[in-house]
Amino acid sequence: MNVTLLVLIFSVVAMMVTCDLQLSERGAGPGCPLGQRLAFDINTTLEESKRLNNEYFDCLNPEPGMPCFYYSHVFLPFFVTEDTVIGENDRFLDSYTFKVVGGGRTTGSVRNYSEEEVLKFNSLSDSESSQQTLVWTYDDVPESVLLTKEGFIVMSGASNRVRWLCQRNSPCGDLTPVNLLDPDFFFVIEVSNKETARSPFCEHSLRFELHVHGFPLDPVRGLFFMQITMTVIQTILLCYIGHTCWRLRQKTVYIKKRDSLDEQEGSKQFKAGDAMVKVGSTLRSCFLQLYCIIYRIVQNPMLDHFIMLVVLFDTSTLMAQTFQGVTVRTGWCLSAVDSCLLVFYVTEAVFKILVQGRTYFRNPWNDLDFFIVFMSLLEFTLSLVQSAGGFGSRHASTLFRVLKTLKGARVFRALRLLKAIRFFKGLQAILLTCLESFRSMSSIIVLMFLFLFIFTVIFREMFNESDPEHFGNIFRTIFTLFQILTLDDWSLIYMTSRDNGAPHIIYFLSLYILVELFTFLNLFIAVLVDNFQLSIRKRKLCKSQKSPDVKEGETQSSEKAVEDLEMSQAEIEEELHKEALRHASSGSKHSKRKIELICRHLQLLAAMDQHMQKYRSQACLLDNLVETFFTDRDEVTRSDVVE
């Protein structure tokens, strides 16, 4: 009997120990009541996160039983203490630490991090966070945030807003997409109150997996895409420059062989003493060729057509990013495309500034393009600085100020659509006419605002009691009068005051609509229409006065610049030829005077050749005139005979 009783007692103790171990594995710590454990409240977390972010985006391929959250949204985790004995749940309001203790790109590659890695990925101490390894942080971290001695953030039920950071050296930093979809990551989260528990008799610990999707493009990788695009442009340009310089070198060698006086002796002396002159002339010629190439590229209308296609493509990507579903799924790829397109805008601006110099900024359309490119570069620079800089616990608030500034700077990307105005003359005329019309409409605008202020005072003093919702204060009254100016719900405003004992408001409303809408606003439109008519007349007059000779003169003026560049190149070739001739004849018995006469003789021959070409062109023109004269005379004679 005693043996049976002892066996029964040992069995009960073993069952209690086993149950305690199982509860410890499920979240219950030592000292906690039997059957109590910590659990992740998925439903409350989803509802509160959706309420805070005003939207919720689920994963494209969600894992069953695993919650999925968007990277850019604030994550609000909620926990409960479950009592498995009586079946009740209570909100967990104790302080705790939130740590990322594992992760991977897929569920099969998830691994647990070591203690050193956990410290790097979660600690906000300056020694750890300066290594760019943080995975998350508080949303808008306060200056007086509570930290443990290791640097872990102390959270509680009332303060639990998590912002995913994923710095560059963290396990979720600089992720690449799969199948053109934004990358995702699986985190293993550990929540524990061992270091922060108010009651040391009950320690809770919980581990659960979390799926996060929609990771953005890392700015450093965006810079890498920009470098690739720039390398492609430079390669194409250098190949063309190399081909042009090779043709110039072949031409120079041909001239030296044709005009050398003493080939054997002169060539030996040239190789021995004129290497630096040859190198300097070649480099100068190459730089001149580079300038000529850039000039021709800028003046070529194909450049404008290409930039127009880039603007249209950029517009389509900006429109695609306005749809949240597209941004969540393919935001990484769209950001990479945007980085590549920025290179084309910068290259165009640099080429035009190199060719036109200060005159580039005298054109208002060029100023608009330069401002757009500058703001785009500022946006990219801010994101790059935020990604490359280190932020510790003391600098966390500064980090989020930079992030908010960056979000505001991204608005300037929409200004790239204004670059399309430069390619349409009609849009330019409309915009310039509107800007010029504001000068003549300034007095009308002043009168409109003056009468608006007068009517604001009248309506505020007379109808603030009958309709305080619309005329309660000066700002509500101004907004209401602007609304009446568009004839929007003015009848409802009248009926509200009429029902409250002020039917005479109809007279003031009629007077206000008559003065502001039918007088000043129509006068405003009349001035604008009149300026458009004047602009159309000016354009027609300019087209009628523009003769074909003027068009030809404009074409010749543009070609003259290219000819001047070619003449400069010819001067370089002539200088190189003179140097070769001087070194070739230095060892001969000719005197210096005789060499100068030979050079003068060659110059006269070149001048005679040029005058002969002019004579031939003038003779050809004279023959054409004579032939035209006789042809017209024969036609007149035939018409007289027919009559």
Residue pairs with C-beta under 8 A, 6 or more apart in sequence:
19 34
20 28
20 34
23 32
23 34
23 35
23 36
23 37
23 84
24 30
26 37
27 37
27 38
27 39
27 204
27 205
27 206
28 35
28 36
28 37
28 38
28 204
29 194
29 202
29 203
29 204
29 205
30 203
31 200
31 201
31 202
31 203
32 201
32 202
32 203
32 204
33 83
33 202
34 85
35 83
35 84
35 85
35 86
36 81
36 82
36 83
36 84
36 202
37 81
37 82
37 84
37 204
38 79
38 80
38 81
38 82
38 92
38 191
38 204
38 205
38 206
39 79
39 80
39 81
39 82
39 89
39 206
40 77
40 78
40 79
40 191
40 206
40 208
41 78
41 79
41 80
42 67
44 78
45 67
45 75
45 76
45 77
45 78
46 56
46 67
48 76
48 78
49 56
49 69
49 73
49 74
49 75
49 76
50 56
52 73
52 74
52 76
52 161
53 70
53 73
53 74
55 73
55 324
56 70
56 73
57 70
57 73
57 213
57 214
57 324
57 325
57 328
58 68
59 68
59 184
59 211
59 213
60 181
60 213
60 329
62 68
62 211
63 107
63 211
66 186
66 209
66 210
66 211
67 210
67 211
68 211
68 212
68 213
69 75
69 210
69 211
69 212
69 213
70 212
70 213
70 214
70 328
71 164
71 166
71 212
71 213
71 214
71 215
71 216
72 164
72 214
72 216
74 139
74 161
74 162
74 163
75 161
75 162
75 163
75 164
76 160
76 161
76 162
77 98
77 160
77 162
77 189
77 191
78 91
78 92
78 157
78 160
79 92
79 96
79 157
79 191
79 206
80 89
80 90
80 91
80 92
81 89
81 90
81 92
81 204
82 88
82 89
83 89
83 90
91 157
92 157
92 204
93 156
93 157
93 158
94 156
94 157
94 193
94 196
94 197
94 198
94 199
94 204
95 146
95 154
95 155
95 156
95 193
95 196
95 197
95 198
96 154
96 155
96 156
96 191
96 192
96 193
96 196
96 204
97 148
97 152
97 153
97 154
97 155
97 191
97 192
97 193
97 195
97 196
98 122
98 136
98 152
98 153
98 155
98 160
98 162
98 189
98 191
99 118
99 122
99 152
99 189
99 190
99 191
99 192
100 113
100 118
100 121
100 122
100 135
100 136
100 187
100 188
100 189
100 190
101 112
101 113
101 118
101 188
101 189
101 190
101 207
102 110
102 111
102 112
102 113
102 187
102 188
103 110
103 111
103 113
103 171
103 172
103 185
103 186
103 187
103 188
104 110
104 111
104 185
104 186
105 175
105 183
105 184
105 185
105 186
106 186
107 186
107 209
110 186
110 188
110 209
112 188
113 121
113 171
119 128
119 150
119 151
120 128
120 131
120 133
121 133
121 134
121 135
121 170
121 171
122 134
122 135
122 136
122 151
122 152
122 153
123 129
123 150
123 151
123 152
124 134
124 137
124 145
124 147
124 151
124 152
124 153
124 392
124 393
124 396
125 147
125 150
125 151
125 392
125 393
126 392
126 393
126 394
128 151
129 151
129 390
129 391
129 392
129 393
130 390
130 392
131 169
131 390
132 167
132 168
132 169
132 170
132 173
132 390
133 167
133 169
133 170
134 165
134 166
134 167
134 170
134 391
135 164
135 165
135 166
135 167
135 170
135 171
135 172
135 187
136 162
136 163
136 164
136 165
136 166
137 153
137 162
137 163
137 165
137 396
137 399
138 145
138 153
138 161
138 162
138 163
138 396
139 161
139 162
139 163
139 400
140 161
140 163
140 397
140 400
141 393
141 396
141 397
141 400
142 397
143 394
143 397
145 153
145 154
145 393
145 396
146 153
146 154
147 153
147 154
147 393
148 154
148 195
148 196
151 393
152 195
154 196
163 400
164 172
164 212
166 172
166 173
166 175
166 185
166 215
167 173
167 387
168 174
168 218
168 220
168 387
168 388
171 185
172 185
172 187
172 212
172 215
173 218
174 218
174 220
174 221
175 183
175 185
175 215
175 218
176 183
176 332
177 183
177 332
177 333
180 330
180 333
181 329
181 330
182 213
182 214
182 215
182 216
182 328
182 329
182 330
182 331
182 332
183 213
183 215
183 332
184 211
184 212
184 213
184 214
184 215
185 211
185 212
185 213
185 215
186 209
186 210
186 211
186 212
187 209
187 210
187 211
187 212
188 207
188 208
188 209
188 210
189 207
189 208
189 209
189 210
190 205
190 206
190 207
191 204
191 205
191 206
191 207
192 203
192 204
192 205
192 206
193 203
193 204
193 205
194 203
194 205
197 203
197 204
213 328
214 328
214 329
214 331
215 332
216 331
216 332
216 335
217 331
217 332
217 335
217 336
217 339
218 387
219 380
219 383
219 384
219 386
219 387
219 388
220 384
220 387
220 388
221 336
222 335
222 336
222 339
222 380
222 383
222 384
223 339
223 380
223 384
225 336
225 339
225 340
226 339
226 340
226 342
226 343
228 340
229 339
229 340
229 343
229 344
230 343
230 347
233 343
233 347
237 293
240 293
241 286
241 289
241 290
241 293
244 289
244 293
245 282
245 285
245 286
245 289
248 285
248 286
248 289
248 569
249 282
251 573
252 573
252 576
255 573
255 576
255 577
256 576
256 577
256 580
257 263
259 577
259 580
259 581
259 602
260 266
260 267
260 580
260 581
260 584
261 581
261 584
261 585
261 588
262 584
262 585
262 587
262 588
263 584
265 584
265 587
265 588
266 580
266 583
266 584
266 585
266 587
267 584
269 583
269 584
269 586
269 587
270 580
270 583
270 584
273 583
274 579
274 580
274 583
277 576
277 579
278 576
281 572
281 575
281 576
281 579
284 572
285 569
285 572
288 565
288 568
288 569
288 572
289 569
291 354
291 355
291 565
292 562
292 565
292 566
292 569
294 351
294 354
294 355
295 355
295 561
295 562
295 565
296 562
297 303
297 351
298 351
298 352
298 355
298 356
299 558
303 348
304 422
304 423
307 344
307 345
307 348
307 419
307 423
308 420
308 423
310 341
310 344
310 345
311 416
311 417
311 419
311 420
312 420
313 341
314 338
314 341
314 416
315 416
315 417
315 420
317 334
317 337
317 338
317 341
318 413
318 414
318 416
318 417
320 326
320 327
320 330
320 334
321 327
321 331
321 334
326 334
327 334
338 413
339 380
342 373
342 376
342 377
342 380
345 369
345 372
345 373
345 376
345 416
345 419
346 373
346 377
348 369
349 369
349 370
349 373
352 360
352 366
353 360
360 366
360 370
361 367
361 370
365 421
365 422
365 428
368 418
368 419
368 421
368 422
369 419
369 422
371 415
372 412
372 415
372 416
372 418
372 419
375 409
375 412
375 415
376 412
376 413
376 416
378 409
378 412
379 406
379 409
379 410
379 412
379 413
382 402
382 405
382 406
382 409
383 406
385 402
386 399
386 402
386 403
386 406
391 398
391 399
420 427
421 427
421 428
421 431
422 428
429 535
429 539
430 532
432 535
433 531
433 532
433 535
434 528
436 531
437 527
437 528
437 531
440 527
440 531
441 524
441 527
441 528
444 520
444 523
444 524
444 527
445 524
447 520
448 516
448 520
448 521
448 524
451 515
451 516
451 520
452 478
452 481
452 516
455 481
455 508
455 512
455 516
456 474
456 477
456 478
456 481
458 508
459 471
459 477
459 480
459 481
459 508
460 471
460 473
460 474
460 477
462 502
462 505
462 508
463 470
463 471
463 497
463 502
463 505
464 471
464 472
464 473
465 500
466 496
466 497
466 500
466 501
466 502
466 505
467 493
467 496
467 497
467 500
467 502
469 476
469 496
470 476
470 477
470 480
470 493
470 496
471 477
471 480
480 493
481 512
481 516
483 489
483 490
484 490
484 493
484 509
484 512
484 513
485 513
485 516
485 517
485 521
487 513
487 517
490 509
490 513
493 505
493 509
494 505
494 506
494 509
497 503
497 505
498 505
498 506
578 599
581 595
581 598
581 599
582 595
585 595
590 598
